[in-house]
Amino acid sequence: MTSGAQQHGQNPAPSPAQNPSPTPPIWNAPPKSRGGGLAFAIVGIVVAGLVALLVIAYLASGLGVPTLLIGSLLALVPLALVLLAVRWVDRWEPEPRWALWFAFLWGAAVSVAIALVVDLGVQLAMAFAETGGTPDEALQAVVQAPIVEELAKGVGVLAIFAFSRSHFDGPVDGLVYAATVAAGFAFTENVLYFGAALAEGGAQTLGATFVVRGLFSPFAHVLFTVCTGLAIGIGARRGGGVGVVGWFLLGLLGATLLHALWNGSLTFADDAIGLYFTVQVPIFIVAVVITVLLRRQEVRVTRRRLAEYASAGWFSAAEVEMLATPAGRRQAKAWAKMQTPARTAAMRKLITDATHLAFTRQRIAAGLAKDATFAEEQGLLAAVVEDRRILLS
């Protein structure tokens, strides 16, 4: 039998004028991997939700409900900062909401539960090994926490890659998913820290803890786990498969070392403020620069691949400019807002479908396509035609 890659080659599908009667089953088939990813997300969200209830019960029993509520409200501040940044990164090629919800719940519930269980196990082991023995806090901060927490968070990102491959095209996707997992973890951890600070030291201690964790370092966990997400994304772009596990381990090593460096600077440094500005702030700046460069790469890929479809007759040069440049998208959305609500929705969907189409073509051009990829391409082309029909009707 002839494979999908041999049938389609590296050239975009012909335009409707060149191919007026595409085969209906292929044209209308939904991408198989997307359906599988959705089913995984539904099961994962339900399971993570149940774990979240257990974590909430644990926090409520330890802190008390009023303290838990105060800690949760304060923890929403750094969470909002992180999620706004993630949304900015994810604007060009948005990830599906269900995948992001799974990522957040994995970080906020499952990863936290794993860390708590391991911590309890370590405490019990120390108590049995030596009567009254307790773990060394510095060792926990610099060794145990980085290894356990980054592994727990990283497994969630790897699970998204495994079960939602069509939504995991490269480093930016890995960054978005990893940052969302880390945002969830940091939220629950902040609730615990803020609640404990209020219970043990009152409002003054709570205020100091909030400034350090909520304002000075809201992106700390994001910076760590993004190492894992970027590595998985690089593995995905290079072909996926078993090789991604190697990239995952490499990224996990980077995340663990960075986490250990961060915690160590807070644990052992004599001048924590000076080290914050000389070590931690530069790390954050480097992460921002890498993110901006990756975003620009996404724009270039979109423009290059949509230009190929334009050569095949699917888009005009003006449409490519509109769909594949930030300025073009802003103008298109502004125009649509002055029209009917249906046209506004259709314009947003056209931009989203065209972007997904460009990255689907990128997988094909890179030789990473499977038969389902070509069905996905046909479905997206059909969606683009329908979006355009609504806009012009």
N, C-alpha and C positions, 0 to 999 in steps of 0.2 A: 504494500500500500504506500501511497505517496504521503509524506508528512505534511503538516500545515505549513511549515517553513518552506518546503519545496514547492508547495502550491502557490504561496503568496510571494515568496522571495523577499527582497528588501524594499520593494516599491510600495507606496501607499495604494490603497484600493482605488479603482477608477471612480470618477464622479458619477452621480446618478444619470447624467446625460450619456456617459459612456457605457453605463451598466444599468439600464432602466428597470430591469427585473431581477434583482438579486434574489437568491434562494431564500424563501421565507424562514425556514427553520434556523439558518445561520444568522440571518439578518436580525431576527427578533429574540435570539437566545440570550438570556441574561448570563453574565459571567459566572461560571461555576464557583470560582474561588470566592467571589463576593458573597454568595449565598452561604457557603461553608463558614466564612468568617463571621457572618451575622449569627448563625446558629451557635458558633463557639462563644460569641460575645453574650448572647442571651443566657446561656448556661453559666458562663463565667461571671456575669453581673449578678445573677441569682446567688451563686455560691459566695462571691465576694460580699454581697449584701448580708448574707447570714453571718459571715465572719465579722462583718462590721458591727452587727448587733452584739456579738460576744465581746468585741473590743469596747464598745460603748458601755456595756454592763460592767466590764472590768474597771474602766476609768471611773464610772459613777460610784462603784463600791469603794474605790481607793480615795477619791477626791471629794465625793459628795456631789449631789446634783447641782446645787447652786454654784459651787466652785467650778464644776465641769462646764456649766453654761457660760460663766464669765470667761474661762479659758478659751472656749470655742469661739465666742464673739471676737476676742482679741486675735485669735489665730486666723480669722477671716481676712485681716488686713494684709499680712504677708502673702496669704494665698491669693488674694485678688491681684497683687502686684505680679506674682509669678504667672498667673493664668492670663493676664493681659499681655505679658511678654510672649507667652506661648501662642496666644491668638495672633499676635503680629507676625511671628515666624510662620505660622500655619496659614496665613491669608492667601498665599499664592496658589497653593494646591491643597485645599482643606482636607483633612482626614475625616472619616465618617464619625458622627457623634457617638455611635454605639461603641466604637473602638476606643475613643477618648474616655468615655465613661468607664469602660472596663479598666483602662490604664489607671485612672484616678482611684477607683475602688481597690484595685490591686495594691497600689501604694499606700492608701489610707487604712486599709484593713488587713489584707493578707500579709503584706510585708511586715507590718507592725506586729501582727500576731506571731509570725515566725521569729522576729527579734525578741519578743517577750518570752516565748517558749524557750528559746536558746538561753536567754539570760537566766530564767528560772532554773534550767538544767545546770548551768554553771554554778549558780549559788548552792543548789542542792549537792552537787559534786564536791564543792569546797567544804560544805558543812559535814559531809560524810567522811571526807579525807582527814579533816582536822576539826575537832570539837570547837564550835564557835568560830570556825574559819570563815572568812569572807573574801570575795574576789578583790584584787587590787584595782582601785578605781582608774588609775592611770593606764594600766594594762588593758582594762576594759575599753577605755576611750580610744586608745591608739591602735589596738590590735583587734579585740573582739568586735566592737561596733563597726569598724570599716569592713571587715570580712563578711560578717553576718548580714548587715544591712544592705551592702552593695550586691551581694549574691541574691538576697531576697528580692530586691527591686529589679535587678538585671534579669532574673528568670521571668518576671512579668513581661518585660520588653521582648524577650526571646519568644515567649508564648504568642504574643501578638504577631510577630514575624511568621511563626510556624503555621498559624491558623488563619492569617489574613494577608497572605503573600501579595495579593494584587494591590494592597494599599501600602506596601512597604517597598518603595522603589529605590531609596538611596539614603544618604546621610541625613538629609533634612527630615525625612519621615522618622528616622531613628531618633533624632534630636527631639522632635515633637512628642513622640511617645514616651521617651525616657524622662523628659522634663515633666510630663503630666503624671507619670508614676511617682517621680520625686516630689512633685507638689503635693500629692496625696499623702505621702509618707511624712513630709515636713509638717503638714497641717496637723496630723494626729500627734506627732512628737511635740509640736508647739503647744497643743492643748494640754499635754501632760506636763510640760515644763512650766507653762504659765499657771496652771492649776496648782502645781507643787509649790511654786514661788509664793503664790497668794496664801496657801495654807500654812507654809512654814515661816514666811517672813513678812507677810502683810503687804499692803499696797506699795510701799517703797521698794521692796524686793521685786515685786511684780513689775513695777515700772522699769527697773534696771534690766530685768530679764527681757522685757518686751523690746526695749531699745536695742539690746545686743542681738537678739534672735529675729525680731520682727522688722527692724529698720536697718541694722548694719549688715545682716547676713541672711536676707530672705531667700537668696538664690544658692545658698551653700549646697544643699542636697541636689539641686538641679545641676550644678557644676560637676559634682561627682558622677552622677548616674548618666549624664550626657556622654561621658567617655564610652560607656557601654553601648548606648544607643547609636552613636556615630560609628562605632566599630561594626555593629550589626548591619547598619546601613551600607557601609563600604562593602561588607561581605555580600549583601543583597545585590548591589550594583555589579559585583564581579561574578555573579552567576548563582548565588544562593547555594542550596544543597548543604552537604555535610561541612563544606568549608566555612560556613557561617559560624559553626561551633568554635572553630579556631579563632575567628575574629571576635566572637563573644568573649572568649577567655582572655584575649589580649585587651579588649576594652575593659573587662572586669578588673584586670590587674591595674590598669591605669586609674580606674575609679577608686579602687581600694587604696592605692598609694596616695592619691590626692586627698581622699577622706582622712587617711592617717596623718598626712602632713597638716591638714587643717586642724584636726583635733589636737595634734601634738603641739601646734603653735599656741593653742589656747591653754593647754595643760602645763607645758614646761617653760613657756617664754616668761622672762622677767618683765619685758615691755610688750604686753599684748597689743596695745594700741599701735605702737610703732611697727610691730610685725604685721598687724592687720593691713596697714597702708603700704608696706614694702613687699609683702608676699601675697596676701589674699586679694587685695584690690587689683594688682597686675594680672592675677589669674582670671579674675572676672573680665577685665578689659580684653585679654586674649580671647576669651570665650565669645565676647560680643563681636570682635573682629571676624572670627571664624564663622559665626552665624551670618553676618552680613555678606561675607564672600559666598557662602553656600546659597543664600537667597538669590544673589545675582546670578549664580550658576543656573538656578532653576529658571530664571527669566530667559537666559540664553538658550537653554534646552527647549523651552516652550516655543520660542521664536523660530529656532532652526527647524524643529519638527513640523510646526504648522506651515512653514514655508514649503516643505515637501508636499503637504496636502494641497497647498495653493497651486503648485506646479501640476498636480494631477486634476485640478479643477474643482476642488472642494471649497476653497476659500478664495476671495479676492485679496490683492495685496493690501487694500485698505482694511479688510477684516483681520488680517494677520496683525497689522499695526494696532488695531483696536483690542484684540484678544491677547496679545503677547507682550504688551508694554504696560507699565504702571500708569503712564499718562493716558494711554488709550482706554484702559479699563475705567479710569476715573471719569473720563468724558462720556463713555458709554453708559455707565451707571447714572450719571447726572441726567443724560438725555432720557433714559428709561423712567426715572422718577417723575419727569414731567408728563409722562404718558399714563396709560392705564395700569392698574395693579398687576394685571396679567402680563403686560409687557415688562414691567419691572422684574417680576419673578422669572420671566423667560430670559431676560438679559443675564440675570445672575446665573441661571442654569446653563445658558450658552457658554458663559465664561468658564464655569466649573467643568462642563462636559468637554470643552475644547482643551482645557488644561490636562484633564485625565487622558484625553486622546493623545496629546503630545507625549506624555510620559509612557503611555502604552506603546507608541511608535518608537520611543527611545529603547524600550526593552526589546522590541523586534529588531531594530537596527544594531543593537549590541549582541544579537544572537542568543538572547535569553528567553525567547518566546516559546510557549507551548501551544498546543491546539486551542486551548481555552483563551489564550491571548488574542488570537485572531478573531474568535467569536466576540470577545470583548471589544475589539477594535470596530467590528461591524455594528455592534450595538451602540457604541458611542457615535459613530457616523450617523446612524439613524436618529439618534437623539439630537445631534447638531441640526439635522434637516428639520426636525420637528420644532426645535427652539427657534430657528430662523423663520419658519412658517408662522408661528405665533407672533413674532416680532413684526412681521410684514403684513399680517392680516388686518 
